Amino acid sequence: MKKRVYSLVLLIIIGIVITLVKERSLFFSIISLLAGFILVLAASEVAVEGFKGFSEYTGLSEYVTGIVSSLASNLPEAVLALFMVFSPHLKEVAILTVMLASAFNGLLLGILVIMLTYKGESIEIPREALERDVEIMRITIAFSTIILGTGLILNIFHGSPYLPVEVPVFLLVAYLSYLYFISRGSKERVKNKQVRSTKWVSFLVLGLLGILISAELISGASEFLVHELELHVVIAATLIAFAGSIPEHGLALIGARKGHVELGVSNLISGIVQSIMLVFPILAIIIPVYLDGYVLYQFLAIALTLWIVKKAIIDDGKLTLDEGVSILMTHLLGIILFDELSWLI
């Protein structure tokens, strides 16, 4: 583990240097992308150890720790969206980027389930997750459907269909209430085996620092490439959402590969919900959201694909290979059709 930490420190230093240079060229953007991908892989491995240690030290269940890790790994994506919101030409891209990040999390969830169940095994979902996560998924589906219906009505009967100002407040209150209740219900201290070591703190700090820097490298380079190639707003949002979601993807996949299955699954499931219930409303409070065809399609896709995930979980309390394939194909189709809309609208 020491070698990995030393390697990560070196990569972080290189990443900081590249970030400070800020050269705007095609070649430098490609270098930034490559450096970001390498850094996020190294940082994710160390961060997984940090979150695992945090779980053992605090006595929280590994599934709840996955939710915490998802909040942390969504941070770069949220910061990127906030920066874009204040750019006159990137406001719509910022909104679509956040919503597409939810789709990419679902896509990776399908891949993760397939990766862990292709030998005939299954992923057991803890009882705690069934009680808490299914409820927040239901709320997200309901809110997405209501917003979709509101947008359709406003488009038909109103000339300027903007998202009502009270909507993001309701979304935030609902998600913050969810976090409060799971924190109250998950104080499960490890009896007779209390972990005293705090080595996990340095792993966590280094891992999160690496994730943040890699997100800056990947997202910054992606933005430049999008502008340089003059891509459509939908294609731009898709590419930036993919790049911005890389930190979370690396954390979940590497965590599952190292045996922390609950951490990886809860990380991705939480990421799907957080994009809509936490990051999106923060942006919607800052700027008015125009409910055009692209945004409404995303709410439709999120409601339907999240229902698929919820149904797969509550059927028998576990995820299997066929359900992983269904989740993967549904999210993939949603992303492909959304990009197809850029040629029609």
C-alpha positions as CSV (number, residue, x, y, z in Angstrom):
1,M,0.0,0.0,0.0
2,K,2.9,2.4,0.7
3,K,4.0,2.2,-3.0
4,R,0.5,3.1,-4.1
5,V,0.5,6.1,-1.7
6,Y,3.9,7.3,-2.9
7,S,2.8,6.9,-6.5
8,L,-0.4,8.8,-5.8
9,V,1.5,11.7,-4.2
10,L,3.8,11.9,-7.3
11,L,0.8,11.9,-9.6
12,I,-1.0,14.6,-7.5
13,I,2.1,16.8,-7.8
14,I,2.2,16.2,-11.6
15,G,-1.6,16.9,-11.8
16,I,-1.2,20.2,-9.9
17,V,1.6,21.3,-12.2
18,I,-0.5,20.6,-15.3
19,T,-3.5,22.4,-13.7
20,L,-1.4,25.5,-13.0
21,V,0.0,25.7,-16.5
22,K,-3.4,26.1,-18.0
23,E,-2.2,26.1,-21.6
24,R,-5.1,26.2,-24.1
25,S,-4.1,23.9,-27.0
26,L,-5.3,20.6,-28.5
27,F,-2.1,18.7,-27.6
28,F,-2.1,20.0,-24.0
29,S,-5.8,19.0,-23.6
30,I,-5.1,15.5,-24.6
31,I,-2.2,15.3,-22.2
32,S,-4.5,16.6,-19.4
33,L,-7.0,13.9,-20.2
34,L,-4.5,11.1,-20.1
35,A,-3.0,12.4,-16.8
36,G,-6.5,12.7,-15.4
37,F,-7.4,9.1,-16.2
38,I,-4.2,7.8,-14.7
39,L,-4.6,9.9,-11.6
40,V,-8.2,8.9,-11.0
41,L,-7.4,5.2,-11.1
42,A,-4.6,5.6,-8.6
43,A,-6.6,8.0,-6.3
44,S,-9.7,5.7,-6.4
45,E,-7.7,2.7,-5.0
46,V,-6.4,4.8,-2.1
47,A,-9.8,6.4,-1.4
48,V,-11.5,3.0,-1.2
49,E,-9.1,2.0,1.6
50,G,-9.9,5.4,3.3
51,F,-13.6,4.9,3.1
52,K,-13.3,1.3,4.3
53,G,-11.3,2.5,7.3
54,F,-13.8,5.3,8.0
55,S,-16.6,2.7,8.0
56,E,-14.7,0.5,10.5
57,Y,-13.7,3.4,12.7
58,T,-17.1,5.0,13.0
59,G,-19.1,1.8,13.1
60,L,-21.3,2.8,10.1
61,S,-22.4,0.0,7.8
62,E,-20.4,-0.3,4.6
63,Y,-23.5,0.5,2.6
64,V,-24.0,3.8,4.4
65,T,-20.3,4.5,3.8
66,G,-20.9,4.0,0.1
67,I,-23.5,6.8,0.3
68,V,-20.9,9.1,2.0
69,S,-18.3,8.2,-0.6
70,S,-20.8,9.0,-3.4
71,L,-21.4,12.5,-2.0
72,A,-17.6,13.0,-1.9
73,S,-17.0,11.7,-5.4
74,N,-19.9,13.7,-6.8
75,L,-18.2,16.9,-5.5
76,P,-16.0,17.4,-8.6
77,E,-19.0,17.0,-10.9
78,A,-21.0,19.5,-8.9
79,V,-18.1,22.0,-8.8
80,L,-17.7,21.7,-12.6
81,A,-21.4,22.3,-13.1
82,L,-21.4,25.4,-10.9
83,F,-18.5,26.9,-12.9
84,M,-20.4,26.3,-16.1
85,V,-23.6,27.8,-14.8
86,F,-21.9,31.2,-14.5
87,S,-20.8,31.1,-18.2
88,P,-23.5,32.6,-20.5
89,H,-22.8,29.9,-23.2
90,L,-22.7,26.9,-20.9
91,K,-25.8,27.2,-18.7
92,E,-27.8,24.6,-20.6
93,V,-24.8,22.4,-20.9
94,A,-24.4,22.5,-17.1
95,I,-28.0,21.4,-16.5
96,L,-27.8,18.6,-19.0
97,T,-24.4,17.5,-17.7
98,V,-25.7,16.9,-14.2
99,M,-28.8,15.0,-15.5
100,L,-26.7,12.9,-17.8
101,A,-24.3,12.1,-14.9
102,S,-27.3,10.2,-13.4
103,A,-27.6,8.1,-16.6
104,F,-23.9,7.3,-16.6
105,N,-24.0,6.2,-13.0
106,G,-26.9,3.8,-14.0
107,L,-24.9,2.6,-16.9
108,L,-21.9,1.8,-14.6
109,L,-24.2,0.1,-12.1
110,G,-25.3,-2.3,-14.9
111,I,-21.7,-3.0,-15.8
112,L,-20.8,-3.5,-12.1
113,V,-23.6,-6.0,-11.6
114,I,-22.6,-7.9,-14.7
115,M,-19.0,-7.9,-13.6
116,L,-19.8,-9.4,-10.2
117,T,-22.5,-11.9,-11.3
118,Y,-21.4,-13.3,-14.6
119,K,-20.3,-16.5,-12.9
120,G,-23.8,-17.2,-11.7
121,E,-23.6,-15.4,-8.4
122,S,-25.8,-12.6,-7.1
123,I,-25.4,-9.3,-5.2
124,E,-27.3,-9.3,-1.9
125,I,-28.8,-5.9,-1.0
126,P,-28.7,-5.2,2.8
127,R,-32.0,-4.8,4.6
128,E,-31.0,-1.3,5.5
129,A,-30.6,-0.4,1.9
130,L,-34.0,-1.8,1.0
131,E,-35.7,0.3,3.6
132,R,-33.8,3.6,2.9
133,D,-32.7,3.6,-0.7
134,V,-35.9,2.2,-2.2
135,E,-37.8,5.0,-0.5
136,I,-35.5,7.8,-1.9
137,M,-35.7,6.1,-5.4
138,R,-39.5,6.2,-5.2
139,I,-39.4,9.9,-4.3
140,T,-37.0,10.7,-7.1
141,I,-39.2,8.9,-9.6
142,A,-42.3,10.7,-8.3
143,F,-40.6,14.1,-8.5
144,S,-39.2,13.5,-11.9
145,T,-42.6,12.5,-13.3
146,I,-44.3,15.5,-11.7
147,I,-41.7,17.8,-13.2
148,L,-42.1,16.1,-16.6
149,G,-45.8,16.6,-16.5
150,T,-45.5,20.2,-15.4
151,G,-43.0,20.9,-18.2
152,L,-45.4,19.4,-20.8
153,I,-48.3,21.5,-19.6
154,L,-46.2,24.7,-19.5
155,N,-44.9,24.0,-23.0
156,I,-48.5,23.5,-24.3
157,F,-50.2,26.4,-22.5
158,H,-47.4,28.8,-21.7
159,G,-44.9,30.5,-24.0
160,S,-42.0,30.5,-21.5
161,P,-41.8,27.1,-19.7
162,Y,-39.4,27.6,-16.8
163,L,-39.1,25.3,-13.8
164,P,-41.2,26.7,-10.9
165,V,-38.9,28.2,-8.2
166,E,-40.3,26.0,-5.4
167,V,-39.4,22.8,-7.1
168,P,-35.6,22.8,-6.3
169,V,-36.4,23.6,-2.7
170,F,-38.7,20.6,-2.4
171,L,-36.0,18.4,-4.0
172,L,-33.3,19.6,-1.6
173,V,-35.5,19.2,1.5
174,A,-36.5,15.7,0.5
175,Y,-32.9,14.6,0.0
176,L,-31.6,16.3,3.2
177,S,-34.3,14.6,5.2
178,Y,-33.3,11.2,3.7
179,L,-29.6,11.8,4.7
180,Y,-30.8,12.7,8.2
181,F,-32.8,9.6,8.7
182,I,-30.2,7.2,7.4
183,S,-27.6,8.8,9.6
184,R,-29.9,8.2,12.6
185,G,-30.6,4.6,11.7
186,S,-27.1,3.5,10.9
187,K,-25.1,4.0,14.1
188,E,-24.1,0.4,14.3
189,R,-20.9,0.3,16.3
190,V,-18.6,-2.7,15.9
191,K,-19.0,-4.6,19.2
192,N,-15.9,-6.2,20.7
193,K,-13.8,-5.1,17.8
194,Q,-13.6,-1.3,17.9
195,V,-11.0,-0.1,15.3
196,R,-8.7,2.6,16.8
197,S,-6.3,3.2,14.0
198,T,-6.6,6.5,12.2
199,K,-4.4,5.6,9.2
200,W,-7.5,5.8,7.0
201,V,-7.6,9.6,7.4
202,S,-4.4,10.1,5.3
203,F,-5.7,7.6,2.7
204,L,-9.0,9.4,2.5
205,V,-7.5,12.9,2.2
206,L,-5.0,11.8,-0.5
207,G,-7.7,9.8,-2.4
208,L,-10.2,12.7,-2.4
209,L,-7.5,15.2,-3.3
210,G,-6.4,13.0,-6.2
211,I,-10.1,12.7,-7.3
212,L,-10.6,16.4,-7.2
213,I,-7.5,17.2,-9.3
214,S,-8.2,14.4,-11.8
215,A,-11.7,15.8,-12.2
216,E,-10.3,19.3,-12.9
217,L,-7.9,17.8,-15.5
218,I,-10.5,15.7,-17.2
219,S,-13.3,18.2,-17.2
220,G,-11.2,21.2,-18.1
221,A,-9.7,19.4,-21.1
222,S,-13.1,18.1,-22.1
223,E,-14.5,21.6,-22.1
224,F,-11.7,22.9,-24.3
225,L,-12.1,20.0,-26.8
226,V,-15.9,20.5,-26.9
227,H,-15.4,24.2,-27.8
228,E,-12.6,23.6,-30.2
229,L,-14.7,21.0,-32.1
230,E,-17.9,23.2,-31.9
231,L,-20.1,20.2,-30.8
232,H,-23.8,20.4,-30.3
233,V,-25.0,21.3,-26.8
234,V,-26.3,17.7,-26.3
235,I,-23.1,16.1,-27.5
236,A,-21.1,18.5,-25.4
237,A,-23.1,17.7,-22.3
238,T,-22.7,14.0,-22.9
239,L,-18.9,14.2,-23.2
240,I,-18.5,16.5,-20.2
241,A,-20.9,14.3,-18.1
242,F,-18.9,11.2,-18.9
243,A,-15.7,13.0,-18.1
244,G,-17.1,14.5,-14.9
245,S,-18.4,11.1,-13.7
246,I,-15.0,9.3,-14.1
247,P,-14.0,9.8,-10.4
248,E,-17.2,8.1,-9.1
249,H,-16.9,5.3,-11.7
250,G,-13.3,4.6,-10.7
251,L,-14.2,4.5,-7.0
252,A,-17.1,2.2,-7.4
253,L,-15.5,-0.3,-9.8
254,I,-12.2,-0.5,-8.0
255,G,-14.0,-0.8,-4.7
256,A,-16.1,-3.7,-5.9
257,R,-13.0,-5.4,-7.4
258,K,-11.3,-5.2,-4.0
259,G,-14.2,-6.9,-2.4
260,H,-16.1,-3.9,-1.1
261,V,-19.3,-4.8,-3.1
262,E,-21.7,-3.0,-0.9
263,L,-19.6,0.2,-1.1
264,G,-19.5,0.1,-4.9
265,V,-23.2,-0.7,-5.4
266,S,-24.4,2.0,-2.9
267,N,-21.9,4.5,-4.4
268,L,-23.5,4.2,-7.9
269,I,-27.1,3.9,-6.7
270,S,-26.7,7.0,-4.5
271,G,-25.0,8.8,-7.4
272,I,-28.0,8.3,-9.6
273,V,-30.3,9.9,-7.0
274,Q,-27.9,12.6,-5.9
275,S,-27.5,14.1,-9.4
276,I,-31.3,14.8,-9.5
277,M,-32.1,15.4,-5.8
278,L,-29.0,17.3,-4.7
279,V,-26.8,18.8,-7.5
280,F,-29.6,19.7,-9.9
281,P,-31.7,21.7,-7.4
282,I,-28.6,23.6,-6.3
283,L,-28.1,24.7,-9.9
284,A,-31.8,25.4,-10.3
285,I,-31.8,27.7,-7.3
286,I,-28.9,29.7,-8.9
287,I,-30.3,30.0,-12.4
288,P,-33.8,29.5,-13.9
289,V,-34.1,26.1,-15.7
290,Y,-35.8,26.2,-19.1
291,L,-37.9,23.1,-19.6
292,D,-37.1,22.4,-23.2
293,G,-37.3,19.0,-25.0
294,Y,-33.8,18.0,-23.9
295,V,-34.5,18.6,-20.1
296,L,-37.9,16.9,-20.2
297,Y,-36.5,13.9,-22.0
298,Q,-34.0,13.5,-19.2
299,F,-36.7,13.6,-16.5
300,L,-38.6,10.9,-18.5
301,A,-35.5,8.8,-18.9
302,I,-34.5,9.1,-15.2
303,A,-38.0,8.2,-13.9
304,L,-38.1,5.1,-16.1
305,T,-34.6,3.8,-15.7
306,L,-34.6,4.4,-11.9
307,W,-37.9,2.4,-11.8
308,I,-36.0,-0.5,-13.5
309,V,-33.3,-0.3,-10.8
310,K,-35.8,-0.1,-8.0
311,K,-37.8,-3.0,-9.3
312,A,-34.7,-5.2,-9.7
313,I,-33.8,-4.5,-6.0
314,I,-37.1,-5.0,-4.3
315,D,-38.1,-8.2,-6.3
316,D,-35.9,-10.5,-4.2
317,G,-33.5,-8.2,-2.4
318,K,-30.6,-9.0,-4.7
319,L,-29.2,-8.1,-8.1
320,T,-28.5,-10.8,-10.7
321,L,-26.9,-11.1,-14.1
322,D,-30.1,-10.7,-16.1
323,E,-31.0,-7.6,-14.1
324,G,-27.5,-6.2,-14.6
325,V,-28.0,-6.6,-18.4
326,S,-31.4,-4.9,-18.2
327,I,-30.1,-2.0,-16.2
328,L,-27.1,-1.6,-18.6
329,M,-29.2,-1.8,-21.8
330,T,-31.9,0.6,-20.6
331,H,-29.5,3.3,-19.6
332,L,-27.4,2.8,-22.7
333,L,-30.5,3.2,-24.9
334,G,-31.6,6.3,-23.0
335,I,-28.2,8.0,-23.6
336,I,-28.1,7.0,-27.3
337,L,-31.6,8.2,-28.0
338,F,-30.8,11.5,-26.2
339,D,-27.8,12.1,-28.4
340,E,-30.0,11.2,-31.4
341,L,-32.3,14.1,-30.4
342,S,-29.5,16.6,-31.1
343,W,-30.0,15.9,-34.8
344,L,-33.8,16.4,-34.7
345,I,-34.5,19.3,-32.2
